[in-house]
Amino acid sequence: MRVGYFGPEGTFTQEALLAATRGSQLEAIPLPTIYDTVMAVHGGAVERALVPIENSLEGSVNATLDALAMETEDVGILGELVHPIRHCLIAATELELDQIEVVVSHPQASAQCARFIRSRLPAAQLLAGSSTAEAVRQVAAHGGRWAALGNRMAAERYGCHVLRAGVEDVADNETRFVWLGPAGAAPGGPAQLEEGHEPLGPFKTAIVFWGIGAEAPGWLVSCLAEFANRNVNLTRIESRPRKQGLGRYMFFCDLEGRDTEPHVAQALEALGGQVETLRVLGSYPAA
């Protein structure tokens, strides 16, 4: 099985992929952006893919939400996994903290380590990288007094030194990743598919909706009431711009239960009558 992941080699996504599929027979394909990873599933270049969707410190990964909602309708969420995130400060050579002039990393990583950067590296310039692994690779190529935020795997992969470990602001920092595949495919990650049986345990359903009437008072309350009235528990809700002008939003929700369960199916049918667009992004085993 060809499995794409948000790369390059050494990202936290690859770290999570390896931890979840150890012993599985698969070909891991690094892809440069989250958009490219989603579209690799869309185009059939990979059968499954893994991307981050939510961090316990910084919230949702907008690139993932936007790609799933706006770029393609034939890619769905088939599963999820939660992986601990332990950031390291990494440099090409051994440096003291007060020698570091530039810190490079993905904006999510920089935000997750903001307190450390403010207190221990106040004079350092921050540069954004496309991923934590790319930041480490960039620092390795530059040398000098540059450092990156990434993981130990990236430091080893690109021949760098870990200056400090555990620099994230909160020790139990975690990221939720989702398995992507063709919409309507059997739920579960690659390891579950290899086992050849239907995944057990509680399910979660992810949806996105928007619609006519959204500007009317109480519209969103009426939409959400369709779940409350049927005892369907929402575990997450947030809005994102539809990129069609100010004041136009789409709403992402995660809810407990499978979309084929009667009370969930009834709630989704009722919601569909109140909105312009309702899409089930996936109904899959909860981590």
Solvent accessible surface area in square Angstrom, and as a share of the most:
residue,aa,sasa,rsa
1,M,74,0.33
2,R,100,0.36
3,V,0,0.00
4,G,0,0.00
5,Y,2,0.01
6,F,18,0.07
7,G,0,0.00
8,P,24,0.15
9,E,66,0.30
10,G,1,0.01
11,T,3,0.02
12,F,17,0.07
13,T,4,0.02
14,Q,26,0.12
15,E,45,0.20
16,A,0,0.00
17,L,1,0.00
18,L,72,0.36
19,A,52,0.40
20,A,44,0.34
21,T,8,0.05
22,R,188,0.69
23,G,75,0.72
24,S,23,0.15
25,Q,146,0.65
26,L,45,0.23
27,E,89,0.40
28,A,38,0.30
29,I,34,0.17
30,P,56,0.35
31,L,31,0.15
32,P,83,0.52
33,T,55,0.32
34,I,11,0.05
35,Y,104,0.39
36,D,48,0.25
37,T,0,0.00
38,V,0,0.00
39,M,42,0.19
40,A,11,0.08
41,V,9,0.05
42,H,82,0.37
43,G,62,0.60
44,G,58,0.56
45,A,57,0.44
46,V,6,0.03
47,E,84,0.38
48,R,22,0.08
49,A,0,0.00
50,L,0,0.00
51,V,0,0.00
52,P,15,0.09
53,I,5,0.03
54,E,50,0.22
55,N,4,0.02
56,S,74,0.48
57,L,53,0.27
58,E,78,0.35
59,G,30,0.29
60,S,17,0.11
61,V,13,0.08
62,N,68,0.35
63,A,53,0.41
64,T,0,0.00
65,L,2,0.01
66,D,20,0.10
67,A,4,0.03
68,L,0,0.00
69,A,8,0.06
70,M,77,0.35
71,E,87,0.39
72,T,10,0.06
73,E,133,0.60
74,D,69,0.36
75,V,2,0.01
76,G,6,0.05
77,I,2,0.01
78,L,8,0.04
79,G,3,0.03
80,E,19,0.08
81,L,24,0.12
82,V,69,0.39
83,H,22,0.10
84,P,63,0.40
85,I,5,0.02
86,R,105,0.38
87,H,3,0.01
88,C,4,0.02
89,L,0,0.00
90,I,0,0.00
91,A,0,0.00
92,A,19,0.15
93,T,70,0.41
94,E,122,0.55
95,L,25,0.12
96,E,108,0.49
97,L,15,0.08
98,D,132,0.68
99,Q,61,0.27
100,I,9,0.05
101,E,95,0.43
102,V,12,0.07
103,V,0,0.00
104,V,0,0.00
105,S,1,0.01
106,H,44,0.20
107,P,75,0.47
108,Q,40,0.18
109,A,3,0.02
110,S,19,0.12
111,A,35,0.27
112,Q,9,0.04
113,C,0,0.00
114,A,31,0.24
115,R,132,0.48
116,F,25,0.10
117,I,12,0.06
118,R,157,0.57
119,S,75,0.48
120,R,118,0.43
121,L,6,0.03
122,P,107,0.67
123,A,100,0.78
124,A,15,0.12
125,Q,105,0.47
126,L,91,0.45
127,L,58,0.29
128,A,82,0.63
129,G,13,0.12
130,S,62,0.40
131,S,1,0.01
132,T,11,0.07
133,A,0,0.00
134,E,45,0.20
135,A,0,0.00
136,V,0,0.00
137,R,103,0.38
138,Q,69,0.31
139,V,0,0.00
140,A,35,0.27
141,A,93,0.72
142,H,98,0.44
143,G,16,0.15
144,G,47,0.45
145,R,113,0.41
146,W,43,0.15
147,A,0,0.00
148,A,0,0.00
149,L,0,0.00
150,G,0,0.00
151,N,2,0.01
152,R,132,0.48
153,M,49,0.22
154,A,0,0.00
155,A,2,0.02
156,E,138,0.62
157,R,126,0.46
158,Y,32,0.12
159,G,61,0.58
160,C,18,0.11
161,H,78,0.35
162,V,44,0.25
163,L,18,0.09
164,R,92,0.34
165,A,58,0.45
166,G,44,0.42
167,V,9,0.05
168,E,18,0.08
169,D,34,0.17
170,V,60,0.35
171,A,81,0.63
172,D,96,0.50
173,N,0,0.00
174,E,73,0.33
175,T,11,0.06
176,R,23,0.08
177,F,2,0.01
178,V,0,0.00
179,W,13,0.04
180,L,0,0.00
181,G,0,0.00
182,P,62,0.39
183,A,56,0.43
184,G,86,0.82
185,A,32,0.24
186,A,58,0.45
187,P,16,0.10
188,G,0,0.00
189,G,5,0.04
190,P,2,0.01
191,A,32,0.25
192,Q,60,0.27
193,L,50,0.25
194,E,92,0.41
195,E,108,0.48
196,G,65,0.63
197,H,103,0.46
198,E,90,0.40
199,P,9,0.06
200,L,152,0.75
201,G,51,0.49
202,P,107,0.68
203,F,21,0.09
204,K,32,0.13
205,T,0,0.00
206,A,5,0.04
207,I,1,0.00
208,V,0,0.00
209,F,0,0.00
210,W,35,0.12
211,G,9,0.08
212,I,143,0.72
213,G,34,0.33
214,A,46,0.36
215,E,157,0.70
216,A,53,0.41
217,P,138,0.87
218,G,43,0.41
219,W,24,0.08
220,L,58,0.29
221,V,110,0.63
222,S,51,0.33
223,C,0,0.00
224,L,43,0.21
225,A,32,0.25
226,E,25,0.11
227,F,1,0.00
228,A,75,0.58
229,N,117,0.60
230,R,72,0.26
231,N,138,0.71
232,V,8,0.05
233,N,80,0.41
234,L,48,0.24
235,T,71,0.41
236,R,33,0.12
237,I,72,0.37
238,E,49,0.22
239,S,53,0.34
240,R,36,0.13
241,P,59,0.37
242,R,40,0.15
243,K,127,0.54
244,Q,100,0.44
245,G,50,0.48
246,L,187,0.93
247,G,47,0.46
248,R,127,0.46
249,Y,96,0.36
250,M,1,0.00
251,F,28,0.12
252,F,2,0.01
253,C,1,0.00
254,D,4,0.02
255,L,0,0.00
256,E,88,0.39
257,G,11,0.11
258,R,67,0.24
259,D,44,0.23
260,T,104,0.61
261,E,64,0.29
262,P,97,0.61
263,H,67,0.30
264,V,0,0.00
265,A,40,0.31
266,Q,95,0.42
267,A,0,0.00
268,L,17,0.08
269,E,140,0.63
270,A,28,0.21
271,L,0,0.00
272,G,33,0.32
273,G,71,0.69
274,Q,58,0.26
275,V,19,0.11
276,E,97,0.44
277,T,35,0.20
278,L,48,0.24
279,R,31,0.11
280,V,62,0.35
281,L,7,0.03
282,G,9,0.09
283,S,21,0.14
284,Y,0,0.00
285,P,13,0.08
286,A,34,0.26
287,A,85,0.66
